[in-house]
């Protein structure tokens, strides 16, 4: 007798619960969105007080090349500041920029901001 293949929506539900557990273990307050097709799945308030709206996605790789599959945010999600949070079966979760934003752009922005901060700290001409 063969096994029954799990539906993709069931995998998504399981991974959403994994994400909730992941944040609860970190001491966060987690609230679940009750709308079936809402703009985000959970809101997470971290111990320091920062709150995030997260759309939980199952971490998947393409069969053809092994690269991760990235999702996009819709207009409402962008307006609300929703972040994508990917989680896999090993309870390893991570944030990832939405499709269309490259790591190079993020690294460049971090470098520019870091340089501006360093320059402000080391600019003694204002003394």
N, C-alpha and C positions, 0 to 999 in steps of 0.2 A: 504494500500500500504506500503510495507516494505522499508527500507532504503538500500542504496547501500554501501557496505563495502568499505572503503578506501584502496587503494593498499598500500603495504609496502613502495614502492618507493616514493609514494606521502607523506607519513608520514615522510620519510627521508628528502625530499625536504623542507617540512614545518619546521622541526626541524633544518635544516641547516640555514634557514632564522631566526629562533629564536636565534640561536647562534650568528649570525651576529648582530642582535639587542642587544643581551646581551653585546657584546663587545663594540659596538658603544656607548651604555649608560654609559660605564665605561671610555669613552674618548679615546678609541683606534682607530687606523687606521686599517681598515679591507679590504683586497683584496681577491677577489674570484678567484679561479682557473677556467679557462675556459675549461679545458679538462674534458670530461665526466667521464673518468676513470683514473684520475690523482692520484698521490701518496698522495695528501692532498686536502682538500676541501677549506680551507681559510688560509691566512697568517694574523697574527695579530701583529701589532706593538703597544706596550703599551706606555702610556704617558712618561715613563722613558727611552724609546728607545729600550727596549728588544723586539725582534721579535720571534714569534713562528709559526711553521707550524702545523696546526691542522687538524686531520681527525675527522669530526663530526659524532657522533653516537647517535641514539635514545636510551634513557635509557629504557631498558626492563627488566622484571623479568620473570623467568621460571614459568610456570603454576604449575608444579609438586611440587616445593618446595619453591617458592617465592624468591629464590636467584637471584641477578642480573646476566645478561648475559654479559660476558666479551669477547672482541674481541682481535685479535692478529694483530701485525704489520707484514708486509711482509719485505723482505730483503731490498728493496729500501727505504721503509719508515724508517727502522732502520738506514740505512746509512745517510739519510737526517735529522734525529733527529725529526721526526714527533711525535707529542703527540696525544693521544686519548682524546677527549673532549665529554662527554656525556651530553645530555640535555633532559629535559622532557617537558610535556605539561604545567607545571607551570612556565616555563622559568627558572627553577633551573638548572644551569650548574655546572659540576665539572670535574676535571681531574681524570683520573684513570690509574694506571699502566697497561700495556698490559698483556694479559693472560700469565701465567707462572712466573710472578714476584709477590711475595707476599708482603703484608703490613709489615710482620715481617722483611723481607729483607730491606725494605725501612726504617723502624723504626731503625733497627740495624745500617744501614749506617749513618742515621742522628745522632744517639747516639754516634757512633765512631767519626764522624766529630766534634760534639759538645764537646766531651771529649778532642780531640786533640787541639781544639781552647782554651778550658779552661786551659789545661795543659800549653800551650804556654804562656798564659796571666799570669799564676801564678807560672811559673818556674823562681824563683829568683836566681838560681845558676849561671845564666849567668851574673849577675851584678858584 
